[in-house]
Amino acid sequence: MLSVDSLKKRYRKKLVLENLTFTVRPGEIIGLVGENGAGKSTLLRILATIDKPNKGSISFFNYLYSKNRKEIRKYIGYVPQDIAIWEELTVKENMLFFEKLSLSSKSSQELRQLCLDMNLDKWEEPVKKLSGGMKRKLNIAITLIHEPTMLLLDEPTVGIDLKSKIEIGSYLLKQAKDNNRIIIYTSHDMDEINHLCDRVICIGEDSFYEDILKDSG
């Protein structure tokens, strides 16, 4: 279980997160919503151990973030909003490259199956020729090579076609329910959030998203 208690983050004079408290159980999908600059991406970076809070505590099962950051990283998959893959390489070459950097050893066949599970069948295609949706799928597949317990995604379906968006959503549901993974992701698509998420956390002071959730409920 992930437990966040009284989290606070400040950048110089700007308070980004204040007294944020929540828990997430294995198999849950949690959506983070809020206006731009509210702190959604900051929270994901903190949970991914890339950034640190100013105050508060986070625990992941039996590990405290303040003491076990290196160990916790082994269980986390983080997908930033900016796509981080090699455009000149093929899908296969990207998967093989990132497998070498991973804590988990996988065969070429296993890596290909990871892609096929996401309806990404362009194994020999250079990434630069892929659609935006295919690139997003590859980014997620790379993150799953080491079989993380918790998956953190920053706008994983932004700017892509509807078919890819639906396929990624279905895949995330399967990952949570079949593999008991914790999934936390940000999105401005409230239909997607309402369809996929077990719970939604509103970040920031603007009540706009809370009002939408109340109306849809």
N, CA and C atoms as a LAMMPS dump frame, in Angstrom:
ITEM: TIMESTEP
0
ITEM: NUMBER OF ATOMS
651
ITEM: BOX BOUNDS ff ff ff
-5.0000000000000000e+02 5.0000000000000000e+02
-5.0000000000000000e+02 5.0000000000000000e+02
-5.0000000000000000e+02 5.0000000000000000e+02
ITEM: ATOMS id mol type element x y z
1 1 1 N 0.838 -1.201 0
2 1 2 C 0 0 0
3 1 3 C 0.872 1.249 0
4 2 1 N 0.421 2.256 -0.707
5 2 2 C 1.081 3.561 -0.693
6 2 3 C 0.345 4.459 0.297
7 3 1 N 1.105 5.103 1.167
8 3 2 C 0.507 6.005 2.149
9 3 3 C 1.215 7.348 2.109
10 4 1 N 0.46 8.41 1.85
11 4 2 C 0.98 9.775 1.809
12 4 3 C 0.348 10.546 2.961
13 5 1 N 1.183 11.161 3.787
14 5 2 C 0.667 11.822 4.987
15 5 3 C 1.186 13.256 5.101
16 6 1 N 0.269 14.218 5.054
17 6 2 C 0.553 15.641 5.293
18 6 3 C 1.69 16.166 4.413
19 7 1 N 1.64 15.814 3.13
20 7 2 C 2.704 16.184 2.21
21 7 3 C 2.654 17.672 1.871
22 8 1 N 3.836 18.286 1.881
23 8 2 C 3.939 19.712 1.55
24 8 3 C 5.14 19.924 0.644
25 9 1 N 4.942 20.697 -0.416
26 9 2 C 6.037 21.005 -1.341
27 9 3 C 5.977 22.476 -1.723
28 10 1 N 7.139 23.133 -1.589
29 10 2 C 7.244 24.545 -1.926
30 10 3 C 8.45 24.757 -2.844
31 11 1 N 8.247 25.549 -3.894
32 11 2 C 9.351 25.985 -4.743
33 11 3 C 9.577 27.47 -4.475
34 12 1 N 10.649 27.768 -3.739
35 12 2 C 10.916 29.133 -3.308
36 12 3 C 9.694 29.682 -2.568
37 13 1 N 9.047 30.712 -3.117
38 13 2 C 7.912 31.308 -2.405
39 13 3 C 6.573 30.674 -2.803
40 14 1 N 6.586 29.796 -3.822
41 14 2 C 5.335 29.222 -4.308
42 14 3 C 5.026 27.904 -3.619
43 15 1 N 3.884 27.854 -2.942
44 15 2 C 3.424 26.627 -2.302
45 15 3 C 2.675 25.804 -3.338
46 16 1 N 3.175 24.611 -3.635
47 16 2 C 2.591 23.773 -4.679
48 16 3 C 1.649 22.714 -4.097
49 17 1 N 2.107 22.041 -3.056
50 17 2 C 1.288 21.03 -2.386
51 17 3 C 1.236 21.345 -0.902
52 18 1 N 0.057 21.201 -0.303
53 18 2 C -0.08 21.52 1.118
54 18 3 C -0.973 20.505 1.811
55 19 1 N -0.413 19.863 2.833
56 19 2 C -1.158 18.922 3.688
57 19 3 C -1.943 17.888 2.88
58 20 1 N -1.271 17.289 1.908
59 20 2 C -1.912 16.283 1.065
60 20 3 C -1.789 14.914 1.732
61 21 1 N -2.922 14.266 1.96
62 21 2 C -2.949 12.968 2.628
63 21 3 C -3.869 12.015 1.866
64 22 1 N -3.367 10.823 1.555
65 22 2 C -4.198 9.799 0.919
66 22 3 C -3.471 8.457 0.959
67 23 1 N -4.214 7.388 0.728
68 23 2 C -3.629 6.047 0.625
69 23 3 C -4.134 5.391 -0.659
70 24 1 N -3.33 4.483 -1.187
71 24 2 C -3.718 3.732 -2.387
72 24 3 C -3.39 2.265 -2.153
73 25 1 N -4.358 1.411 -2.415
74 25 2 C -4.163 -0.023 -2.226
75 25 3 C -3.806 -0.697 -3.551
76 26 1 N -3.139 -1.848 -3.506
77 26 2 C -2.823 -2.586 -4.727
78 26 3 C -4.089 -2.876 -5.54
79 27 1 N -4.004 -2.704 -6.841
80 27 2 C -5.139 -2.946 -7.721
81 27 3 C -6.001 -1.727 -7.976
82 28 1 N -5.697 -0.61 -7.312
83 28 2 C -6.471 0.613 -7.497
84 28 3 C -5.856 1.503 -8.579
85 29 1 N -6.745 2.173 -9.327
86 29 2 C -6.329 3.219 -10.254
87 29 3 C -6.811 4.549 -9.69
88 30 1 N -5.881 5.456 -9.475
89 30 2 C -6.193 6.757 -8.896
90 30 3 C -5.935 7.842 -9.934
91 31 1 N -6.902 8.714 -10.144
92 31 2 C -6.75 9.826 -11.059
93 31 3 C -6.428 11.107 -10.314
94 32 1 N -5.484 11.863 -10.819
95 32 2 C -5.153 13.174 -10.265
96 32 3 C -5.661 14.244 -11.221
97 33 1 N -6.498 15.147 -10.718
98 33 2 C -7.026 16.222 -11.553
99 33 3 C -6.785 17.567 -10.868
100 34 1 N -6.794 18.616 -11.676
101 34 2 C -6.568 19.958 -11.165
102 34 3 C -6.086 20.856 -12.28
103 35 1 N -6.127 22.165 -12.038
104 35 2 C -5.714 23.11 -13.071
105 35 3 C -4.216 22.989 -13.331
106 36 1 N -3.766 23.524 -14.45
107 36 2 C -2.343 23.54 -14.744
108 36 3 C -1.587 24.276 -13.647
109 37 1 N -0.482 23.688 -13.21
110 37 2 C 0.32 24.3 -12.158
111 37 3 C -0.145 23.981 -10.751
112 38 1 N -1.165 23.136 -10.618
113 38 2 C -1.697 22.82 -9.284
114 38 3 C -0.776 21.9 -8.486
115 39 1 N 0.099 21.158 -9.188
116 39 2 C 1.019 20.275 -8.477
117 39 3 C 0.877 18.803 -8.81
118 40 1 N 0.099 18.48 -9.836
119 40 2 C -0.104 17.065 -10.194
120 40 3 C 1.212 16.406 -10.616
121 41 1 N 1.916 17.047 -11.534
122 41 2 C 3.187 16.493 -12.005
123 41 3 C 4.224 16.476 -10.891
124 42 1 N 4.196 17.503 -10.043
125 42 2 C 5.114 17.551 -8.896
126 42 3 C 4.884 16.365 -7.974
127 43 1 N 3.626 16.049 -7.719
128 43 2 C 3.306 14.906 -6.865
129 43 3 C 3.837 13.612 -7.478
130 44 1 N 3.653 13.434 -8.793
131 44 2 C 4.158 12.223 -9.437
132 44 3 C 5.676 12.139 -9.336
133 45 1 N 6.353 13.265 -9.5
134 45 2 C 7.808 13.275 -9.406
135 45 3 C 8.276 12.936 -7.992
136 46 1 N 7.529 13.379 -7.004
137 46 2 C 7.861 13.038 -5.615
138 46 3 C 7.648 11.545 -5.387
139 47 1 N 6.529 11.018 -5.869
140 47 2 C 6.238 9.588 -5.707
141 47 3 C 7.231 8.723 -6.479
142 48 1 N 7.779 9.276 -7.565
143 48 2 C 8.766 8.551 -8.365
144 48 3 C 10.178 8.675 -7.798
145 49 1 N 10.324 9.371 -6.674
146 49 2 C 11.593 9.614 -5.97
147 49 3 C 12.528 10.55 -6.737
148 50 1 N 12.011 11.281 -7.722
149 50 2 C 12.822 12.241 -8.478
150 50 3 C 12.949 13.546 -7.693
151 51 1 N 11.9 13.902 -6.992
152 51 2 C 11.872 15.124 -6.186
153 51 3 C 11.576 14.743 -4.732
154 52 1 N 11.784 15.694 -3.833
155 52 2 C 11.524 15.452 -2.413
156 52 3 C 10.547 16.49 -1.867
157 53 1 N 9.672 16.085 -0.943
158 53 2 C 8.776 17.062 -0.311
159 53 3 C 9.521 17.885 0.725
160 54 1 N 8.959 19.027 1.079
161 54 2 C 9.525 19.838 2.164
162 54 3 C 9.111 19.303 3.528
163 55 1 N 7.888 18.794 3.591
164 55 2 C 7.371 18.216 4.831
165 55 3 C 6.459 17.045 4.501
166 56 1 N 6.152 16.255 5.503
167 56 2 C 5.264 15.122 5.328
168 56 3 C 6.033 13.825 5.148
169 57 1 N 5.307 12.725 5.104
170 57 2 C 5.936 11.408 4.976
171 57 3 C 5.209 10.559 3.932
172 58 1 N 5.97 9.665 3.317
173 58 2 C 5.421 8.721 2.343
174 58 3 C 5.982 7.343 2.659
175 59 1 N 5.113 6.35 2.666
176 59 2 C 5.566 4.976 2.836
177 59 3 C 4.997 4.109 1.722
178 60 1 N 5.799 3.148 1.303
179 60 2 C 5.389 2.221 0.244
180 60 3 C 5.58 0.819 0.777
181 61 1 N 4.455 0.177 1.159
182 61 2 C 4.482 -1.094 1.866
183 61 3 C 5.361 -0.924 3.123
184 62 1 N 6.49 -1.612 3.216
185 62 2 C 7.285 -1.518 4.444
186 62 3 C 8.434 -0.524 4.343
187 63 1 N 8.463 0.27 3.272
188 63 2 C 9.576 1.188 3.05
189 63 3 C 9.16 2.64 3.264
190 64 1 N 10.007 3.392 3.949
191 64 2 C 9.814 4.826 4.091
192 64 3 C 10.615 5.541 3.009
193 65 1 N 9.97 6.485 2.312
194 65 2 C 10.657 7.24 1.271
195 65 3 C 11.875 7.97 1.824
196 66 1 N 11.789 8.444 3.037
197 66 2 C 12.876 9.22 3.627
198 66 3 C 14.126 8.383 3.885
199 67 1 N 13.972 7.058 3.939
200 67 2 C 15.108 6.196 4.286
201 67 3 C 15.432 5.146 3.221
202 68 1 N 14.48 4.836 2.346
203 68 2 C 14.664 3.696 1.434
204 68 3 C 14.424 4.051 -0.033
205 69 1 N 14.828 5.241 -0.438
206 69 2 C 14.547 5.7 -1.799
207 69 3 C 15.123 4.764 -2.865
208 70 1 N 16.351 4.313 -2.671
209 70 2 C 16.997 3.443 -3.653
210 70 3 C 16.245 2.133 -3.804
211 71 1 N 15.807 1.57 -2.713
212 71 2 C 15.07 0.3 -2.752
213 71 3 C 13.696 0.489 -3.384
214 72 1 N 13.03 1.596 -3.048
215 72 2 C 11.684 1.868 -3.567
216 72 3 C 11.695 2.009 -5.081
217 73 1 N 12.761 2.591 -5.641
218 73 2 C 12.841 2.813 -7.091
219 73 3 C 12.689 1.52 -7.893
220 74 1 N 13.067 0.403 -7.293
221 74 2 C 12.973 -0.876 -7.988
222 74 3 C 11.525 -1.263 -8.29
223 75 1 N 10.604 -0.706 -7.514
224 75 2 C 9.201 -1.098 -7.63
225 75 3 C 8.348 -0.066 -8.374
226 76 1 N 8.985 0.973 -8.894
227 76 2 C 8.243 2.079 -9.505
228 76 3 C 8.486 2.159 -11.002
229 77 1 N 7.407 2.373 -11.745
230 77 2 C 7.497 2.697 -13.161
231 77 3 C 6.933 4.091 -13.367
232 78 1 N 7.734 4.98 -13.939
233 78 2 C 7.325 6.38 -14.092
234 78 3 C 7.349 6.767 -15.566
235 79 1 N 6.212 7.288 -16.057
236 79 2 C 6.097 7.729 -17.446
237 79 3 C 5.816 9.227 -17.455
238 80 1 N 6.826 10.055 -17.737
239 80 2 C 6.6 11.507 -17.784
240 80 3 C 5.777 11.896 -19.003
241 81 1 N 5.281 13.118 -19.008
242 81 2 C 4.464 13.567 -20.124
243 81 3 C 5.271 13.648 -21.416
244 82 1 N 6.521 14.051 -21.318
245 82 2 C 7.379 14.091 -22.497
246 82 3 C 7.82 12.681 -22.857
247 83 1 N 7.606 12.294 -24.102
248 83 2 C 7.956 10.948 -24.549
249 83 3 C 9.479 10.799 -24.577
250 84 1 N 9.993 9.776 -23.903
251 84 2 C 11.437 9.58 -23.757
252 84 3 C 11.874 8.283 -24.431
253 85 1 N 11.935 8.294 -25.757
254 85 2 C 12.377 7.132 -26.518
255 85 3 C 13.28 7.597 -27.661
256 86 1 N 14.006 6.663 -28.243
257 86 2 C 14.936 6.975 -29.325
258 86 3 C 14.211 6.961 -30.665
259 87 1 N 14.056 8.123 -31.267
260 87 2 C 13.284 8.268 -32.502
261 87 3 C 13.918 7.536 -33.684
262 88 1 N 15.235 7.473 -33.741
263 88 2 C 15.919 6.875 -34.889
264 88 3 C 15.96 5.349 -34.826
265 89 1 N 15.72 4.793 -33.654
266 89 2 C 15.736 3.342 -33.496
267 89 3 C 14.358 2.747 -33.755
268 90 1 N 14.32 1.452 -34.03
269 90 2 C 13.044 0.756 -34.192
270 90 3 C 12.432 0.486 -32.819
271 91 1 N 11.184 0.033 -32.828
272 91 2 C 10.528 -0.368 -31.581
273 91 3 C 11.351 -1.467 -30.9
274 92 1 N 11.755 -2.459 -31.681
275 92 2 C 12.561 -3.566 -31.152
276 92 3 C 13.851 -3.064 -30.524
277 93 1 N 14.556 -2.18 -31.221
278 93 2 C 15.83 -1.667 -30.714
279 93 3 C 15.644 -0.852 -29.439
280 94 1 N 14.549 -0.093 -29.365
281 94 2 C 14.254 0.647 -28.143
282 94 3 C 14.019 -0.296 -26.975
283 95 1 N 13.221 -1.32 -27.196
284 95 2 C 12.903 -2.267 -26.121
285 95 3 C 14.156 -3.002 -25.653
286 96 1 N 14.997 -3.42 -26.599
287 96 2 C 16.225 -4.117 -26.236
288 96 3 C 17.196 -3.193 -25.494
289 97 1 N 17.258 -1.935 -25.918
290 97 2 C 18.141 -0.967 -25.271
291 97 3 C 17.732 -0.747 -23.812
292 98 1 N 16.435 -0.498 -23.594
293 98 2 C 15.982 -0.21 -22.231
294 98 3 C 15.963 -1.459 -21.353
295 99 1 N 15.868 -2.634 -21.987
296 99 2 C 15.95 -3.876 -21.211
297 99 3 C 17.329 -4.023 -20.587
298 100 1 N 18.371 -3.568 -21.311
299 100 2 C 19.735 -3.645 -20.794
300 100 3 C 19.924 -2.744 -19.565
301 101 1 N 19.13 -1.671 -19.496
302 101 2 C 19.21 -0.752 -18.366
303 101 3 C 18.3 -1.166 -17.213
304 102 1 N 17.466 -2.153 -17.476
305 102 2 C 16.448 -2.553 -16.507
306 102 3 C 17.013 -3.515 -15.467
307 103 1 N 16.292 -3.627 -14.351
308 103 2 C 16.664 -4.576 -13.303
309 103 3 C 16.181 -5.982 -13.63
310 104 1 N 15.372 -6.11 -14.684
311 104 2 C 14.784 -7.391 -15.045
312 104 3 C 15.292 -7.84 -16.41
313 105 1 N 15.673 -9.096 -16.508
314 105 2 C 16.155 -9.644 -17.773
315 105 3 C 15.005 -10.288 -18.535
316 106 1 N 14.829 -9.851 -19.789
317 106 2 C 13.742 -10.388 -20.6
318 106 3 C 14.244 -10.714 -22.008
319 107 1 N 13.68 -11.75 -22.582
320 107 2 C 14.048 -12.142 -23.943
321 107 3 C 13.39 -11.211 -24.947
322 108 1 N 13.869 -11.254 -26.179
323 108 2 C 13.279 -10.444 -27.241
324 108 3 C 11.806 -10.799 -27.435
325 109 1 N 11.48 -12.08 -27.302
326 109 2 C 10.098 -12.529 -27.453
327 109 3 C 9.213 -11.958 -26.345
328 110 1 N 9.717 -11.931 -25.135
329 110 2 C 8.956 -11.377 -24.008
330 110 3 C 8.739 -9.874 -24.19
331 111 1 N 9.765 -9.198 -24.676
332 111 2 C 9.647 -7.765 -24.916
333 111 3 C 8.629 -7.476 -26.011
334 112 1 N 8.655 -8.297 -27.039
335 112 2 C 7.692 -8.104 -28.124
336 112 3 C 6.272 -8.34 -27.638
337 113 1 N 6.109 -9.341 -26.769
338 113 2 C 4.774 -9.621 -26.241
339 113 3 C 4.247 -8.455 -25.421
340 114 1 N 5.144 -7.772 -24.689
341 114 2 C 4.753 -6.576 -23.943
342 114 3 C 4.123 -5.545 -24.87
343 115 1 N 4.731 -5.381 -26.042
344 115 2 C 4.207 -4.43 -27.022
345 115 3 C 2.894 -4.925 -27.627
346 116 1 N 2.845 -6.206 -27.963
347 116 2 C 1.628 -6.758 -28.567
348 116 3 C 0.446 -6.671 -27.612
349 117 1 N 0.696 -6.81 -26.33
350 117 2 C -0.367 -6.7 -25.335
351 117 3 C -1.016 -5.315 -25.36
352 118 1 N -0.279 -4.337 -25.876
353 118 2 C -0.799 -2.973 -25.968
354 118 3 C -1.233 -2.635 -27.4
355 119 1 N -1.356 -3.659 -28.241
356 119 2 C -1.708 -3.466 -29.651
357 119 3 C -0.672 -2.61 -30.374
358 120 1 N 0.581 -2.792 -30.003
359 120 2 C 1.699 -2.149 -30.677
360 120 3 C 2.436 -3.24 -31.449
361 121 1 N 2.14 -3.363 -32.742
362 121 2 C 2.683 -4.457 -33.54
363 121 3 C 3.754 -4.008 -34.54
364 122 1 N 4.199 -2.769 -34.44
365 122 2 C 5.207 -2.233 -35.368
366 122 3 C 6.611 -2.524 -34.854
367 123 1 N 6.947 -3.792 -34.711
368 123 2 C 8.179 -4.221 -34.057
369 123 3 C 9.44 -3.733 -34.77
370 124 1 N 9.436 -3.774 -36.088
371 124 2 C 10.622 -3.392 -36.864
372 124 3 C 10.537 -1.963 -37.4
373 125 1 N 9.514 -1.218 -36.988
374 125 2 C 9.299 0.129 -37.513
375 125 3 C 10.132 1.16 -36.74
376 126 1 N 10.803 2.077 -37.446
377 126 2 C 11.482 3.17 -36.74
378 126 3 C 10.474 4.009 -35.963
379 127 1 N 10.834 4.403 -34.771
380 127 2 C 9.915 5.144 -33.911
381 127 3 C 9.449 6.442 -34.57
382 128 1 N 10.33 7.093 -35.333
383 128 2 C 9.976 8.365 -35.956
384 128 3 C 8.814 8.239 -36.941
385 129 1 N 8.507 7.008 -37.373
386 129 2 C 7.4 6.792 -38.301
387 129 3 C 6.104 6.416 -37.59
388 130 1 N 6.157 6.274 -36.279
389 130 2 C 4.974 5.866 -35.518
390 130 3 C 4.056 7.053 -35.258
391 131 1 N 2.779 6.755 -35.046
392 131 2 C 1.82 7.78 -34.636
393 131 3 C 2.083 8.167 -33.185
394 132 1 N 1.485 9.273 -32.752
395 132 2 C 1.63 9.699 -31.363
396 132 3 C 1.129 8.651 -30.39
397 133 1 N 0.023 7.999 -30.741
398 133 2 C -0.531 6.964 -29.875
399 133 3 C 0.397 5.773 -29.736
400 134 1 N 1.028 5.365 -30.851
401 134 2 C 1.974 4.252 -30.812
402 134 3 C 3.193 4.6 -29.961
403 135 1 N 3.662 5.843 -30.057
404 135 2 C 4.806 6.27 -29.242
405 135 3 C 4.461 6.233 -27.755
406 136 1 N 3.236 6.656 -27.428
407 136 2 C 2.805 6.596 -26.03
408 136 3 C 2.779 5.155 -25.529
409 137 1 N 2.296 4.255 -26.363
410 137 2 C 2.254 2.839 -25.989
411 137 3 C 3.657 2.302 -25.746
412 138 1 N 4.584 2.66 -26.624
413 138 2 C 5.968 2.205 -26.472
414 138 3 C 6.574 2.744 -25.187
415 139 1 N 6.293 3.984 -24.884
416 139 2 C 6.807 4.586 -23.65
417 139 3 C 6.334 3.815 -22.421
418 140 1 N 5.063 3.414 -22.443
419 140 2 C 4.508 2.644 -21.317
420 140 3 C 5.106 1.241 -21.285
421 141 1 N 5.229 0.605 -22.456
422 141 2 C 5.8 -0.749 -22.521
423 141 3 C 7.212 -0.775 -21.955
424 142 1 N 8.015 0.234 -22.282
425 142 2 C 9.383 0.326 -21.762
426 142 3 C 9.37 0.407 -20.238
427 143 1 N 8.433 1.17 -19.702
428 143 2 C 8.344 1.352 -18.255
429 143 3 C 7.959 0.065 -17.535
430 144 1 N 7.307 -0.852 -18.244
431 144 2 C 6.842 -2.098 -17.631
432 144 3 C 7.843 -3.243 -17.747
433 145 1 N 8.986 -2.999 -18.369
434 145 2 C 9.964 -4.067 -18.564
435 145 3 C 10.379 -4.689 -17.234
436 146 1 N 10.594 -3.863 -16.212
437 146 2 C 11.053 -4.401 -14.919
438 146 3 C 9.901 -4.766 -13.988
439 147 1 N 8.682 -4.801 -14.522
440 147 2 C 7.499 -5.247 -13.788
441 147 3 C 7.3 -4.475 -12.487
442 148 1 N 7.089 -3.176 -12.579
443 148 2 C 6.918 -2.358 -11.365
444 148 3 C 5.621 -2.679 -10.628
445 149 1 N 5.654 -2.465 -9.341
446 149 2 C 4.464 -2.654 -8.509
447 149 3 C 3.553 -1.433 -8.592
448 150 1 N 4.166 -0.257 -8.775
449 150 2 C 3.403 0.985 -8.877
450 150 3 C 3.76 1.698 -10.18
451 151 1 N 2.732 2.095 -10.928
452 151 2 C 2.914 2.77 -12.203
453 151 3 C 2.395 4.194 -12.091
454 152 1 N 3.273 5.166 -12.396
455 152 2 C 2.949 6.584 -12.308
456 152 3 C 3 7.171 -13.716
457 153 1 N 1.892 7.764 -14.17
458 153 2 C 1.812 8.256 -15.541
459 153 3 C 1.314 9.692 -15.572
460 154 1 N 2.059 10.546 -16.26
461 154 2 C 1.705 11.958 -16.38
462 154 3 C 1.096 12.202 -17.763
463 155 1 N -0.211 12.38 -17.803
464 155 2 C -0.951 12.609 -19.053
465 155 3 C -0.608 11.546 -20.113
466 156 1 N -0.839 10.266 -19.836
467 156 2 C -0.43 9.208 -20.771
468 156 3 C -1.22 9.176 -22.072
469 157 1 N -2.366 9.861 -22.123
470 157 2 C -3.176 9.815 -23.342
471 157 3 C -3.368 11.186 -23.977
472 158 1 N -2.543 12.158 -23.591
473 158 2 C -2.713 13.509 -24.127
474 158 3 C -2.305 13.555 -25.599
475 159 1 N -3.126 14.194 -26.407
476 159 2 C -2.777 14.46 -27.796
477 159 3 C -2.741 13.252 -28.711
478 160 1 N -3.446 12.173 -28.363
479 160 2 C -3.427 10.994 -29.234
480 160 3 C -4.835 10.676 -29.732
481 161 1 N -4.912 9.771 -30.717
482 161 2 C -6.197 9.421 -31.326
483 161 3 C -7.061 8.63 -30.346
484 162 1 N -8.355 8.65 -30.603
485 162 2 C -9.325 8.011 -29.7
486 162 3 C -9.075 6.517 -29.549
487 163 1 N -8.737 5.827 -30.645
488 163 2 C -8.504 4.383 -30.596
489 163 3 C -7.347 4.057 -29.654
490 164 1 N -6.239 4.781 -29.795
491 164 2 C -5.084 4.548 -28.912
492 164 3 C -5.424 4.873 -27.468
493 165 1 N -6.215 5.94 -27.268
494 165 2 C -6.609 6.333 -25.923
495 165 3 C -7.423 5.223 -25.25
496 166 1 N -8.352 4.648 -25.989
497 166 2 C -9.178 3.56 -25.453
498 166 3 C -8.334 2.327 -25.163
499 167 1 N -7.413 2.004 -26.085
500 167 2 C -6.56 0.82 -25.912
501 167 3 C -5.632 0.98 -24.707
502 168 1 N -5.077 2.164 -24.519
503 168 2 C -4.221 2.401 -23.351
504 168 3 C -5.031 2.309 -22.067
505 169 1 N -6.241 2.879 -22.071
506 169 2 C -7.104 2.806 -20.901
507 169 3 C -7.447 1.374 -20.539
508 170 1 N -7.79 0.573 -21.534
509 170 2 C -8.13 -0.835 -21.296
510 170 3 C -6.926 -1.597 -20.749
511 171 1 N -5.758 -1.26 -21.265
512 171 2 C -4.536 -1.924 -20.805
513 171 3 C -4.237 -1.583 -19.353
514 172 1 N -4.421 -0.323 -18.986
515 172 2 C -4.182 0.085 -17.603
516 172 3 C -5.146 -0.613 -16.65
517 173 1 N -6.394 -0.738 -17.058
518 173 2 C -7.367 -1.465 -16.235
519 173 3 C -6.923 -2.905 -16.005
520 174 1 N -6.45 -3.523 -17.061
521 174 2 C -5.994 -4.914 -16.958
522 174 3 C -4.774 -5.028 -16.053
523 175 1 N -3.853 -4.079 -16.176
524 175 2 C -2.66 -4.09 -15.327
525 175 3 C -3.02 -3.969 -13.845
526 176 1 N -3.981 -3.121 -13.552
527 176 2 C -4.391 -2.931 -12.159
528 176 3 C -5.104 -4.16 -11.614
529 177 1 N -6.06 -4.665 -12.365
530 177 2 C -6.906 -5.729 -11.843
531 177 3 C -6.241 -7.099 -11.91
532 178 1 N -5.548 -7.399 -13.013
533 178 2 C -4.943 -8.722 -13.176
534 178 3 C -3.604 -8.854 -12.456
535 179 1 N -2.831 -7.761 -12.421
536 179 2 C -1.499 -7.813 -11.826
537 179 3 C -1.409 -7.084 -10.48
538 180 1 N -2.556 -6.586 -10.018
539 180 2 C -2.625 -5.959 -8.69
540 180 3 C -1.684 -4.772 -8.557
541 181 1 N -1.498 -4.03 -9.642
542 181 2 C -0.606 -2.877 -9.619
543 181 3 C -1.338 -1.633 -9.122
544 182 1 N -0.603 -0.8 -8.414
545 182 2 C -1.079 0.541 -8.086
546 182 3 C -0.815 1.428 -9.299
547 183 1 N -1.837 2.124 -9.766
548 183 2 C -1.668 3.027 -10.902
549 183 3 C -2.19 4.4 -10.516
550 184 1 N -1.329 5.4 -10.689
551 184 2 C -1.705 6.788 -10.418
552 184 3 C -1.376 7.599 -11.656
553 185 1 N -2.355 8.338 -12.167
554 185 2 C -2.065 9.107 -13.378
555 185 3 C -2.847 10.409 -13.419
556 186 1 N -2.318 11.349 -14.196
557 186 2 C -2.964 12.644 -14.355
558 186 3 C -3.669 12.709 -15.702
559 187 1 N -4.744 13.487 -15.749
560 187 2 C -5.458 13.681 -17.011
561 187 3 C -6.415 14.861 -16.861
562 188 1 N -6.658 15.538 -17.988
563 188 2 C -7.678 16.582 -18.03
564 188 3 C -8.969 16.053 -18.646
565 189 1 N -8.953 14.795 -19.068
566 189 2 C -10.119 14.178 -19.693
567 189 3 C -11 13.568 -18.601
568 190 1 N -12.056 14.271 -18.23
569 190 2 C -12.884 13.812 -17.119
570 190 3 C -13.69 12.557 -17.456
571 191 1 N -14.057 12.38 -18.725
572 191 2 C -14.739 11.144 -19.119
573 191 3 C -13.82 9.943 -18.903
574 192 1 N -12.578 10.103 -19.283
575 192 2 C -11.589 9.042 -19.094
576 192 3 C -11.378 8.772 -17.606
577 193 1 N -11.226 9.824 -16.835
578 193 2 C -11.023 9.696 -15.389
579 193 3 C -12.188 8.948 -14.744
580 194 1 N -13.407 9.346 -15.078
581 194 2 C -14.591 8.722 -14.483
582 194 3 C -14.724 7.262 -14.891
583 195 1 N -14.281 6.94 -16.108
584 195 2 C -14.413 5.568 -16.611
585 195 3 C -13.366 4.632 -16.008
586 196 1 N -12.141 5.115 -15.859
587 196 2 C -11.039 4.238 -15.481
588 196 3 C -10.759 4.183 -13.978
589 197 1 N -10.973 5.284 -13.291
590 197 2 C -10.426 5.406 -11.933
591 197 3 C -11.366 4.89 -10.847
592 198 1 N -10.773 4.235 -9.864
593 198 2 C -11.523 3.823 -8.68
594 198 3 C -11.804 5.028 -7.788
595 199 1 N -10.831 5.947 -7.736
596 199 2 C -10.991 7.178 -6.969
597 199 3 C -10.279 8.314 -7.691
598 200 1 N -10.682 9.539 -7.37
599 200 2 C -10.078 10.722 -7.967
600 200 3 C -9.628 11.661 -6.862
601 201 1 N -8.426 12.197 -6.99
602 201 2 C -7.889 13.164 -6.033
603 201 3 C -7.749 14.5 -6.74
604 202 1 N -8.388 15.522 -6.204
605 202 2 C -8.316 16.868 -6.775
606 202 3 C -7.143 17.609 -6.132
607 203 1 N -6.249 18.105 -6.966
608 203 2 C -5.068 18.825 -6.512
609 203 3 C -5.257 20.318 -6.762
610 204 1 N -4.904 21.153 -5.792
611 204 2 C -5.001 22.6 -5.962
612 204 3 C -6.225 23.182 -5.272
613 205 1 N -6.327 24.5 -5.33
614 205 2 C -7.384 25.217 -4.619
615 205 3 C -8.631 25.447 -5.467
616 206 1 N -8.521 25.334 -6.778
617 206 2 C -9.661 25.577 -7.658
618 206 3 C -10.685 24.454 -7.499
619 207 1 N -11.928 24.798 -7.214
620 207 2 C -12.985 23.797 -6.977
621 207 3 C -13.624 23.305 -8.265
622 208 1 N -13.134 23.762 -9.414
623 208 2 C -13.748 23.432 -10.706
624 208 3 C -13.896 21.921 -10.895
625 209 1 N -12.796 21.189 -10.686
626 209 2 C -12.831 19.749 -10.921
627 209 3 C -13.662 19.021 -9.873
628 210 1 N -13.635 19.495 -8.647
629 210 2 C -14.48 18.894 -7.613
630 210 3 C -15.951 19.053 -7.961
631 211 1 N -16.318 20.21 -8.502
632 211 2 C -17.71 20.443 -8.888
633 211 3 C -18.133 19.526 -10.023
634 212 1 N -17.235 19.311 -10.994
635 212 2 C -17.532 18.406 -12.095
636 212 3 C -17.751 16.983 -11.586
637 213 1 N -16.897 16.562 -10.667
638 213 2 C -17.015 15.208 -10.124
639 213 3 C -18.327 15.03 -9.348
640 214 1 N -18.731 16.058 -8.63
641 214 2 C -19.996 16.005 -7.908
642 214 3 C -21.163 15.901 -8.878
643 215 1 N -21.107 16.683 -9.953
644 215 2 C -22.184 16.668 -10.939
645 215 3 C -22.271 15.325 -11.659
646 216 1 N -21.099 14.73 -11.948
647 216 2 C -21.099 13.454 -12.657
648 216 3 C -21.469 12.292 -11.753
649 217 1 N -21.314 12.506 -10.434
650 217 2 C -21.648 11.449 -9.493
651 217 3 C -23.115 11.38 -9.228
